[in-house]
Amino acid sequence: MRTWTIDLSRSRVCLEEAVRLAQAGYTVRIVEDSRVVARLVLATSPPVSARAPGLARGQIRLPEDDSSPAELEQP
């Protein structure tokens, strides 16, 4: 893991550079009095899976008494 450390007093001046470093994969640590107070990392979004309604139509059977788990019909 690549890290870059910046003092809180300079963070406003170097924010643009810190964001570029985070985009490049660095973890930017912001410190105050030698203590880490924040970390700047690349934001990633969870993968979005395409879902289409009706893909399991006719494959799930619910029991009549509804007291046992649903069964999935194997193809």
Secondary structure by P-SEA (a helix, b strand, c coil): cbbbbbcccccccaaaaaaaaaaaccbbbbbcccccccccccccccbbbbbbcccccccccccccccccbbbbcc
